[in-house]
Amino acid sequence: MYPHERSLVKRLAGKPFALLGINSDPKDRLKQVLKKENMTWRSWWDGGTTDGPIATRWNVSGWPTTYVLDHKGAIRYKHVREKEMDDAVDALLAELEREQAVGNGPKK
């Protein structure tokens, strides 16, 4: 998923969008992955196990798990990848823009 995530971050630069990652790999492997995959977005280490505190709190049962949250912090999509992820993010950005146009959303 890293190449797609990298392209999404690049495409949405300057937009009200953030990609956040959680990783359960052992720290030495994680450092290699961060460098190899040129991850420019924030990523947290979840203790090196699949049942770390972040995964436990978010009920993650398998990797990768994706959540797409709206500007209010509500989970709106789960388990979307590639085009489905793009469509979900684009839909939420369009929704935010509509809300801002009528004065109901957070300001840019």
GIURMO-V270361 format. One record per residue. PHI is phi in whole degrees, -180 to 180 (none if undefined). Layout:
BEGIN
<<PHI> <PHI>>
END
This chain:
BEGIN
<<none> <-58> <-60> <-67> <-61> <-61> <-68> <-66> <-61> <-66> <-63> <-102> <-57> <87> <-96> <-77> <-144> <-141> <-104> <-123> <-121> <-126> <-130> <-108> <-65> <-57> <-55> <-64> <-69> <-60> <-60> <-66> <-63> <-57> <-72> <-61> <-89> <52> <-77> <-102> <-100> <-68> <-141> <-104> <-93> <-107> <87> <79> <-135> <-77> <-116> <-67> <-63> <-72> <-60> <-65> <-65> <-94> <58> <-79> <-112> <-162> <-115> <-81> <-121> <-120> <-127> <-117> <-103> <-86> <-69> <-98> <92> <-86> <-71> <-109> <-141> <-140> <62> <-100> <-142> <51> <-62> <-61> <-67> <-57> <-62> <-64> <-64> <-61> <-63> <-69> <-65> <-65> <-62> <-62> <-62> <-63> <-63> <-66> <-66> <-100> <84> <-101> <-109> <-64> <-78> <-67>>
END
